[in-house]
């Protein structure tokens, strides 16, 4: 049980140091997907509507 606690503490400190970079990375990916959505997202409901299903 102590190993898990140690691992979680280690992971938390690592995640906090990388969180800002990770957030920026995720935001850039989401923006790219919104600008150039992969084909198939819009054809799920069989229509060519310009809005993605929520």
C-alpha positions as CSV (number, residue, x, y, z in Angstrom):
1,X,0.0,0.0,0.0
2,X,2.9,2.3,0.7
3,X,4.3,1.8,-2.8
4,X,1.1,3.0,-4.3
5,X,1.1,6.1,-2.1
6,X,4.7,6.8,-3.1
7,X,3.9,6.2,-6.8
8,X,0.9,8.5,-6.6
9,X,2.9,11.3,-5.0
10,X,5.6,10.9,-7.6
11,X,3.1,11.0,-10.4
12,X,1.3,14.0,-8.9
13,X,4.5,16.1,-8.8
14,X,5.4,15.0,-12.3
15,X,1.9,15.7,-13.6
16,X,1.9,19.2,-12.0
17,X,5.2,20.1,-13.7
18,X,4.0,18.9,-17.1
19,X,0.4,20.0,-16.8
20,X,0.9,23.4,-18.4
21,X,2.7,22.0,-21.4
22,X,0.1,19.2,-21.6
23,X,-2.8,21.6,-21.5
24,X,-1.3,23.7,-24.3
25,X,-0.7,20.5,-26.3
26,X,-4.2,19.3,-25.9
27,X,-5.7,22.7,-26.7
28,X,-3.7,22.8,-29.9
29,X,-4.8,19.3,-30.9
30,X,-8.5,20.2,-30.2
31,X,-8.1,23.4,-32.3
32,X,-6.6,21.4,-35.2
33,X,-9.4,18.9,-35.0
34,X,-12.0,21.7,-34.9
35,X,-10.4,23.4,-37.9
36,X,-9.8,20.2,-39.9
37,X,-12.1,17.5,-38.6
38,X,-11.4,14.0,-39.8
39,X,-13.8,12.6,-42.3
40,X,-16.2,10.3,-40.6
41,X,-17.2,12.5,-37.7
42,X,-19.9,14.2,-39.8
43,X,-21.1,11.0,-41.4
44,X,-22.0,9.3,-38.2
45,X,-25.6,10.4,-38.4
46,X,-25.7,10.1,-42.2
47,X,-25.9,13.8,-42.9
48,X,-23.3,16.3,-44.1
49,X,-24.3,18.8,-41.5
50,X,-21.5,21.3,-40.6
51,X,-22.0,20.6,-36.9
52,X,-20.3,17.7,-35.1
53,X,-22.5,15.5,-33.0
54,X,-22.2,16.2,-29.3
